[in-house]
Each structure stands twice: as structure tokens, then as C-alpha cells.
């Protein structure tokens, strides 16, 4: 006889994986840690294999656990969809998007607004990059959809939405200084595609450089530029009015372009697919060159 997996137990698995802590999942679900542990133990007994292993102070899914989680997302989503169709009260579905910080001021709110019209009860979580993290979270099923930067012409996953040129950016006041012996760079933490492209371009032409500021946030980039601490490289999208392209006086080389791609989870629910379509549409409309 096939096992009948408990919906609440499957939901606990999903929340635990999402929060990367079953202790936090217990708080989120309003259950005791012992109750969650019993649910996980029962699932392993039903599955006939180990679903989680201890890593540090927490539990992480095994390969079988990841496989179960993929099915659990679909099972829980269908359960909730059926309940809603019958008029029952269910916990709102949580959907998860990832975007570069560059798109938080326009693409993100436009996407949420467009999606909310047809899914007013959905709960959407939005996360910022970096790229490698968003890609990993899509592959691990922790995100339903994401907009990610890729090197131009790179093969691999996702749907290419557009190609944007990279630009050398400075504050208006800094632009008056002209060329420096060593280019002072304002950059994101490693790893970062913009950082890699910047250094590779300068090194290829034997142009000397130094790292003036490193920051994990886009507001940190703009703040450093406004403090006249150096030069940054981004696309032209979402650049503040007081930040401009570095002129010819800096003698900076031409930069490569960068691709904007859409990544989707293979196990997205119907609502998640609707959210991904809204994200795709708004990104093309607001980011793609006219």
C-alpha cells in the first residue's frame, strides 16, 4: 500500500527548507519543535529512506529529501487550490522572487501590482541578488522565479530577455577630476559579474587600478560615488540623476555588454507561473532597450 503523506508534514518540510531551520519553521507554523520532529520522522518512515541529515546545528535535505520537497510543493499547492475552489479557508500560498537590486525601484513594484490583480490573497517574498545566489536558489527550489545577469553570449539556463551595455559611472562632481594614474574602483563584493568584467577589461589593457570601496549593496555603490571615492560599473538602468557616465577624459576602455535572463523553477505552481510571467513582462517593458 502506498504511503499517504500528511499535508501538514509536507508543509513543514517546505517551510523548514525555506527558512533553513526547522526550529524557525516550528515558530512560523505555530507548532512545537518536537511536533515538527515527529512529522519529519513519520515522513522518513513512510518514504523508507533518510530525508534529512544533520549539518552543524540544523538539518539539511538529502537527495531523497530534495526530491520529496519538489513533489511537496506541487501537492501542497494542489491541496490549497482545491480547498479554495470549494470555498474553504486556507493559508495563502507563498511565492518567491529574486531580482538584482538594480530593478527594485521599478520592475519589482510593477510586477507585484500586476500580479496582485488576479491573486489578491497570495503572499510574495522578494529577495535581492547576487547572481550566483539567485541561480542556486532557483535550482534548489527556494525561489519560483528570478531575473539574473549573465555574461553576454554565455550558454546555459534561462531565457534571455535583453542585452544591456555596461557603463563607467561617476558622480557629477567627480567627473570634473578627469583621469587618474590608478583607476579608483567602487565595486560589489566578490563574486560579481560587473566586478569580474571591470577587472578583466582593465587588466587586458594593462590599465592600473585600485579598489577604493567594496560594498554588498547598490545604495552603497551610489553613496560611495556621491562621496567622490571612485568609479563604478553598472548598466544604465536605474541610475540616479546625479550619477553620470564617465567622459572621455578618464581614458577608460570600452566594457562588454551583459545579458538579463529569466530563470524559473521546474516545479512552479500555476500561481508561481503567473508571477513569473508578470516578472518577465515587466522586465522586458522597463529594462529592455527601446
ZAGUSE-978763 format. One record per residue (C-alpha): x, y, z; residue in one letter; residue number from 1. Coordinates in pm, 1 decimal, decimal comma, padded with zeros to 6 digits, always signed. Layout:
N
[[X; Y; Z]; A; NUM]
...
This chain:
290
[[+00000,0; +00000,0; +00000,0]; X; 1]
[[+00139,0; +00341,4; -00095,1]; X; 2]
[[+00201,6; +00583,8; +00193,1]; X; 3]
[[-00038,1; +00876,5; +00237,7]; X; 4]
[[+00185,9; +01172,6; +00310,2]; X; 5]
[[+00042,1; +01420,7; +00556,4]; X; 6]
[[-00016,4; +01768,0; +00407,6]; X; 7]
[[+00086,9; +01945,1; +00728,4]; X; 8]
[[+00408,1; +01742,3; +00741,7]; X; 9]
[[+00487,5; +01826,4; +00380,0]; X; 10]
[[+00417,7; +02191,4; +00453,5]; X; 11]
[[+00658,4; +02174,3; +00748,5]; X; 12]
[[+00926,4; +02031,6; +00519,1]; X; 13]
[[+00885,3; +02319,2; +00275,6]; X; 14]
[[+00894,5; +02586,7; +00544,4]; X; 15]
[[+01195,0; +02423,9; +00713,0]; X; 16]
[[+01391,4; +02411,0; +00387,9]; X; 17]
[[+01291,6; +02766,1; +00300,3]; X; 18]
[[+01394,0; +02906,6; +00639,9]; X; 19]
[[+01694,0; +02670,6; +00657,3]; X; 20]
[[+01589,2; +02587,2; +01010,5]; X; 21]
[[+01318,1; +02355,0; +01137,4]; X; 22]
[[+01328,6; +02537,0; +01471,6]; X; 23]
[[+01227,0; +02856,4; +01290,7]; X; 24]
[[+00974,6; +02654,5; +01088,6]; X; 25]
[[+00811,2; +02544,6; +01413,3]; X; 26]
[[+00771,3; +02907,9; +01519,2]; X; 27]
[[+00643,9; +03006,5; +01173,1]; X; 28]
[[+00383,9; +02727,1; +01176,1]; X; 29]
[[+00285,0; +02768,9; +01539,6]; X; 30]
[[+00398,5; +02418,5; +01634,1]; X; 31]
[[+00643,1; +02282,4; +01890,2]; X; 32]
[[+00984,4; +02162,5; +01773,9]; X; 33]
[[+00902,2; +01814,5; +01899,7]; X; 34]
[[+00585,5; +01807,7; +01685,6]; X; 35]
[[+00785,2; +01905,5; +01376,1]; X; 36]
[[+01046,6; +01640,2; +01457,6]; X; 37]
[[+00774,0; +01376,2; +01483,5]; X; 38]
[[+00634,4; +01482,4; +01145,8]; X; 39]
[[+00977,3; +01451,7; +00983,4]; X; 40]
[[+01035,4; +01111,2; +01143,1]; X; 41]
[[+00697,6; +00988,1; +01018,3]; X; 42]
[[+00774,4; +01108,5; +00664,7]; X; 43]
[[+01105,0; +00921,3; +00668,4]; X; 44]
[[+00928,7; +00606,5; +00787,2]; X; 45]
[[+00672,5; +00638,7; +00508,6]; X; 46]
[[+00936,5; +00714,2; +00246,5]; X; 47]
[[+01156,7; +00428,5; +00365,3]; X; 48]
[[+01471,5; +00638,2; +00336,6]; X; 49]
[[+01656,9; +00915,5; +00515,0]; X; 50]
[[+01526,8; +01256,3; +00410,3]; X; 51]
[[+01744,8; +01484,2; +00626,0]; X; 52]
[[+02093,7; +01480,0; +00773,4]; X; 53]
[[+02238,3; +01693,4; +01048,2]; X; 54]
[[+02472,7; +01971,6; +00941,0]; X; 55]
[[+02605,8; +02187,3; +01219,6]; X; 56]
[[+02314,4; +02267,3; +01446,0]; X; 57]
[[+02047,2; +02209,8; +01182,8]; X; 58]
[[+01908,3; +01960,1; +00932,6]; X; 59]
[[+01956,6; +01969,7; +00556,7]; X; 60]
[[+01773,2; +01757,1; +00299,1]; X; 61]
[[+01935,5; +01454,8; +00142,2]; X; 62]
[[+01892,0; +01388,4; -00229,2]; X; 63]
[[+01574,3; +01199,7; -00143,9]; X; 64]
[[+01465,2; +01490,4; +00074,4]; X; 65]
[[+01511,7; +01736,1; -00213,4]; X; 66]
[[+01307,8; +01506,3; -00438,0]; X; 67]
[[+01029,5; +01488,4; -00180,3]; X; 68]
[[+01033,9; +01867,2; -00141,4]; X; 69]
[[+00983,1; +01910,4; -00516,7]; X; 70]
[[+00673,0; +01690,9; -00503,5]; X; 71]
[[+00560,9; +01851,2; -00176,9]; X; 72]
[[+00539,6; +02193,2; -00341,7]; X; 73]
[[+00303,6; +02056,3; -00603,1]; X; 74]
[[+00100,0; +01851,7; -00355,6]; X; 75]
[[+00055,6; +02139,9; -00111,9]; X; 76]
[[-00027,0; +02381,7; -00394,1]; X; 77]
[[-00291,3; +02147,6; -00537,9]; X; 78]
[[-00435,2; +02084,6; -00192,1]; X; 79]
[[-00470,6; +02457,5; -00130,3]; X; 80]
[[-00609,8; +02518,8; -00479,0]; X; 81]
[[-00876,9; +02253,7; -00424,8]; X; 82]
[[-00963,4; +02399,9; -00085,2]; X; 83]
[[-01001,1; +02747,7; -00230,5]; X; 84]
[[-01217,2; +02616,2; -00512,7]; X; 85]
[[-01452,0; +02464,5; -00255,3]; X; 86]
[[-01463,7; +02786,1; -00055,2]; X; 87]
[[-01252,2; +02661,4; +00234,1]; X; 88]
[[-01018,1; +02896,5; +00416,7]; X; 89]
[[-00654,8; +02810,9; +00350,7]; X; 90]
[[-00320,9; +02963,5; +00428,4]; X; 91]
[[-00220,5; +03192,8; +00143,1]; X; 92]
[[+00037,3; +03047,8; -00093,6]; X; 93]
[[+00385,5; +03192,2; -00053,4]; X; 94]
[[+00564,6; +03273,1; -00377,8]; X; 95]
[[+00928,0; +03379,0; -00402,7]; X; 96]
[[+01107,9; +03604,0; -00649,4]; X; 97]
[[+01468,1; +03712,2; -00682,2]; X; 98]
[[+01594,3; +04023,8; -00863,7]; X; 99]
[[+01909,0; +04232,3; -00889,2]; X; 100]
[[+01893,6; +04541,8; -00670,9]; X; 101]
[[+01902,8; +04749,5; -00992,6]; X; 102]
[[+01538,7; +04656,8; -01059,1]; X; 103]
[[+01388,5; +04715,3; -00714,4]; X; 104]
[[+01257,6; +05064,9; -00783,5]; X; 105]
[[+01053,7; +04988,4; -01095,8]; X; 106]
[[+01036,8; +04624,6; -01208,6]; X; 107]
[[+00963,4; +04481,3; -00866,3]; X; 108]
[[+00667,8; +04706,8; -00768,9]; X; 109]
[[+00522,2; +04688,4; -01120,9]; X; 110]
[[+00539,1; +04307,8; -01109,2]; X; 111]
[[+00372,2; +04286,0; -00769,3]; X; 112]
[[+00098,7; +04527,8; -00873,6]; X; 113]
[[+00024,0; +04338,7; -01195,0]; X; 114]
[[+00020,0; +04001,9; -01017,7]; X; 115]
[[-00194,2; +04113,8; -00723,5]; X; 116]
[[-00488,0; +04191,8; -00950,9]; X; 117]
[[-00550,2; +03821,5; -01018,9]; X; 118]
[[-00400,9; +03681,9; -00697,1]; X; 119]
[[-00500,4; +03918,0; -00415,5]; X; 120]
[[-00450,6; +03655,4; -00142,6]; X; 121]
[[-00100,5; +03542,5; -00242,4]; X; 122]
[[+00199,9; +03618,0; -00025,3]; X; 123]
[[+00507,3; +03718,1; -00226,4]; X; 124]
[[+00861,3; +03726,7; -00088,3]; X; 125]
[[+01118,3; +03926,9; -00287,0]; X; 126]
[[+01492,3; +03883,3; -00248,7]; X; 127]
[[+01786,9; +04075,1; -00384,6]; X; 128]
[[+02080,7; +03918,5; -00576,5]; X; 129]
[[+02373,9; +03836,9; -00602,4]; X; 130]
[[+02351,8; +03634,8; -00922,0]; X; 131]
[[+02514,7; +03313,4; -00807,5]; X; 132]
[[+02287,1; +03300,1; -00502,6]; X; 133]
[[+01969,3; +03353,5; -00707,0]; X; 134]
[[+02069,7; +03083,0; -00953,9]; X; 135]
[[+02140,6; +02836,1; -00673,2]; X; 136]
[[+01808,3; +02912,3; -00505,9]; X; 137]
[[+01618,9; +02851,5; -00830,2]; X; 138]
[[+01792,0; +02517,4; -00877,7]; X; 139]
[[+01728,0; +02419,9; -00514,5]; X; 140]
[[+01360,0; +02516,6; -00539,0]; X; 141]
[[+01382,7; +02801,9; -00287,0]; X; 142]
[[+01279,3; +03057,3; -00549,8]; X; 143]
[[+00999,3; +03033,8; -00805,7]; X; 144]
[[+01147,1; +03285,7; -01047,5]; X; 145]
[[+01439,5; +03523,0; -01076,7]; X; 146]
[[+01592,4; +03786,5; -01301,0]; X; 147]
[[+01966,9; +03726,1; -01325,4]; X; 148]
[[+02262,0; +03884,9; -01504,2]; X; 149]
[[+02476,5; +03662,0; -01729,6]; X; 150]
[[+02788,4; +03736,7; -01935,8]; X; 151]
[[+02690,3; +03816,8; -02293,3]; X; 152]
[[+02692,4; +03506,6; -02510,4]; X; 153]
[[+02729,6; +03267,1; -02218,9]; X; 154]
[[+02544,4; +02942,1; -02266,2]; X; 155]
[[+02332,3; +02780,1; -02003,8]; X; 156]
[[+01999,8; +02816,4; -01835,4]; X; 157]
[[+01724,6; +03069,1; -01855,7]; X; 158]
[[+01553,6; +03283,6; -02117,0]; X; 159]
[[+01742,0; +03586,7; -02247,8]; X; 160]
[[+01523,1; +03895,1; -02214,0]; X; 161]
[[+01765,1; +04163,7; -02330,4]; X; 162]
[[+02128,2; +04273,3; -02351,1]; X; 163]
[[+02249,6; +04589,3; -02177,3]; X; 164]
[[+02581,5; +04770,9; -02215,7]; X; 165]
[[+02797,5; +04813,1; -01907,6]; X; 166]
[[+02895,7; +05171,2; -01828,7]; X; 167]
[[+03162,2; +05352,7; -01627,6]; X; 168]
[[+02971,5; +05566,1; -01376,3]; X; 169]
[[+03080,0; +05859,4; -01160,5]; X; 170]
[[+02922,8; +06137,2; -00958,9]; X; 171]
[[+02886,9; +06470,4; -01138,8]; X; 172]
[[+03143,9; +06637,2; -00913,4]; X; 173]
[[+03396,6; +06355,2; -00959,3]; X; 174]
[[+03360,0; +06379,9; -01337,4]; X; 175]
[[+03549,5; +06708,6; -01329,0]; X; 176]
[[+03865,4; +06540,4; -01198,0]; X; 177]
[[+03949,7; +06352,5; -01518,7]; X; 178]
[[+04188,6; +06058,1; -01547,9]; X; 179]
[[+04367,9; +05900,1; -01250,5]; X; 180]
[[+04700,1; +05718,5; -01252,6]; X; 181]
[[+04526,8; +05423,6; -01091,7]; X; 182]
[[+04153,5; +05390,8; -01154,5]; X; 183]
[[+03973,5; +05405,8; -00815,0]; X; 184]
[[+03700,8; +05143,6; -00824,2]; X; 185]
[[+03376,2; +05120,0; -00629,9]; X; 186]
[[+03251,1; +04760,5; -00654,2]; X; 187]
[[+03027,4; +04491,2; -00514,2]; X; 188]
[[+03170,7; +04212,0; -00302,8]; X; 189]
[[+03318,6; +03911,6; -00483,1]; X; 190]
[[+03178,4; +03723,2; -00670,7]; X; 191]
[[+03013,3; +03976,3; -00902,2]; X; 192]
[[+02990,0; +03975,4; -01282,8]; X; 193]
[[+03036,2; +04352,1; -01301,2]; X; 194]
[[+03344,6; +04327,7; -01082,0]; X; 195]
[[+03489,8; +04046,7; -01292,5]; X; 196]
[[+03425,6; +04229,5; -01620,0]; X; 197]
[[+03572,7; +04554,0; -01485,4]; X; 198]
[[+03898,2; +04399,5; -01366,1]; X; 199]
[[+03936,8; +04180,0; -01674,6]; X; 200]
[[+03890,8; +04481,0; -01904,6]; X; 201]
[[+04145,7; +04694,4; -01718,2]; X; 202]
[[+04398,7; +04412,3; -01686,5]; X; 203]
[[+04373,2; +04326,3; -02054,6]; X; 204]
[[+04483,6; +04679,0; -02142,3]; X; 205]
[[+04741,5; +04699,8; -01858,6]; X; 206]
[[+04547,9; +04985,1; -01700,8]; X; 207]
[[+04638,8; +05024,1; -01334,9]; X; 208]
[[+04357,9; +05019,8; -01080,1]; X; 209]
[[+04286,7; +05006,0; -00707,7]; X; 210]
[[+03978,7; +04909,6; -00509,0]; X; 211]
[[+03856,0; +05220,5; -00330,4]; X; 212]
[[+03528,7; +05085,6; -00187,3]; X; 213]
[[+03369,0; +04740,5; -00163,8]; X; 214]
[[+03002,3; +04710,3; -00065,0]; X; 215]
[[+02725,9; +04445,8; -00074,3]; X; 216]
[[+02451,7; +04691,9; -00171,2]; X; 217]
[[+02359,9; +04913,0; -00464,1]; X; 218]
[[+02277,5; +05207,7; -00235,1]; X; 219]
[[+02630,8; +05160,6; -00102,0]; X; 220]
[[+02764,8; +05197,7; -00457,4]; X; 221]
[[+02570,7; +05521,1; -00511,3]; X; 222]
[[+02673,9; +05653,9; -00172,0]; X; 223]
[[+03042,0; +05591,9; -00242,4]; X; 224]
[[+03014,3; +05764,5; -00579,4]; X; 225]
[[+02842,4; +06064,1; -00418,9]; X; 226]
[[+03135,1; +06081,8; -00176,4]; X; 227]
[[+03364,6; +06114,6; -00480,4]; X; 228]
[[+03553,2; +05799,5; -00385,4]; X; 229]
[[+03578,2; +05646,5; -00728,8]; X; 230]
[[+03422,1; +05495,0; -01039,5]; X; 231]
[[+03168,1; +05212,8; -01061,2]; X; 232]
[[+03044,3; +04985,4; -01338,5]; X; 233]
[[+02675,6; +04900,8; -01381,8]; X; 234]
[[+02419,5; +04916,3; -01660,6]; X; 235]
[[+02242,6; +05244,0; -01730,4]; X; 236]
[[+01918,1; +05115,3; -01576,8]; X; 237]
[[+01801,9; +05277,7; -01255,9]; X; 238]
[[+02100,0; +05510,0; -01227,4]; X; 239]
[[+02026,5; +05816,1; -01006,0]; X; 240]
[[+02013,4; +06155,1; -01176,1]; X; 241]
[[+02332,9; +06278,4; -01011,2]; X; 242]
[[+02533,3; +05977,1; -01135,3]; X; 243]
[[+02660,8; +06007,1; -01494,0]; X; 244]
[[+02875,1; +05819,8; -01743,2]; X; 245]
[[+03245,8; +05891,1; -01710,0]; X; 246]
[[+03354,4; +06105,3; -02003,3]; X; 247]
[[+03639,9; +06056,3; -02248,6]; X; 248]
[[+03867,6; +06249,5; -02015,0]; X; 249]
[[+03903,1; +05943,5; -01793,0]; X; 250]
[[+04050,8; +05742,3; -02079,9]; X; 251]
[[+03860,2; +05429,2; -01979,5]; X; 252]
[[+03827,8; +05129,7; -02215,4]; X; 253]
[[+03503,7; +05000,6; -02365,5]; X; 254]
[[+03324,3; +04748,9; -02147,2]; X; 255]
[[+03140,0; +04433,7; -02257,5]; X; 256]
[[+02763,2; +04401,1; -02251,8]; X; 257]
[[+02568,8; +04188,2; -02005,6]; X; 258]
[[+02259,6; +03970,0; -02054,8]; X; 259]
[[+01941,9; +03987,5; -01849,5]; X; 260]
[[+01781,5; +03643,7; -01817,3]; X; 261]
[[+01470,9; +03494,8; -01662,5]; X; 262]
[[+01509,5; +03178,8; -01454,2]; X; 263]
[[+01214,0; +02968,2; -01340,2]; X; 264]
[[+01170,8; +02678,6; -01101,7]; X; 265]
[[+01087,9; +02348,9; -01271,2]; X; 266]
[[+00828,0; +02283,3; -01001,7]; X; 267]
[[+00645,3; +02616,1; -01009,3]; X; 268]
[[+00275,8; +02613,0; -00921,3]; X; 269]
[[+00017,5; +02778,7; -01150,6]; X; 270]
[[+00024,0; +03091,5; -00933,7]; X; 271]
[[+00405,0; +03094,5; -00940,4]; X; 272]
[[+00398,3; +03070,0; -01319,3]; X; 273]
[[+00161,4; +03367,8; -01330,9]; X; 274]
[[+00403,3; +03562,7; -01111,4]; X; 275]
[[+00695,6; +03466,6; -01334,5]; X; 276]
[[+00505,0; +03582,6; -01641,6]; X; 277]
[[+00434,6; +03917,5; -01476,1]; X; 278]
[[+00802,7; +03949,8; -01387,0]; X; 279]
[[+00908,9; +03861,3; -01740,8]; X; 280]
[[+00667,2; +04108,4; -01896,4]; X; 281]
[[+00756,0; +04398,5; -01666,4]; X; 282]
[[+01129,6; +04336,6; -01705,8]; X; 283]
[[+01110,5; +04347,0; -02084,7]; X; 284]
[[+00890,8; +04657,1; -02078,4]; X; 285]
[[+01100,0; +04852,9; -01829,5]; X; 286]
[[+01455,5; +04728,9; -01880,9]; X; 287]
[[+01497,4; +04622,3; -02244,1]; X; 288]
[[+01640,5; +04896,7; -02466,5]; X; 289]
[[+01375,0; +05066,6; -02678,1]; X; 290]
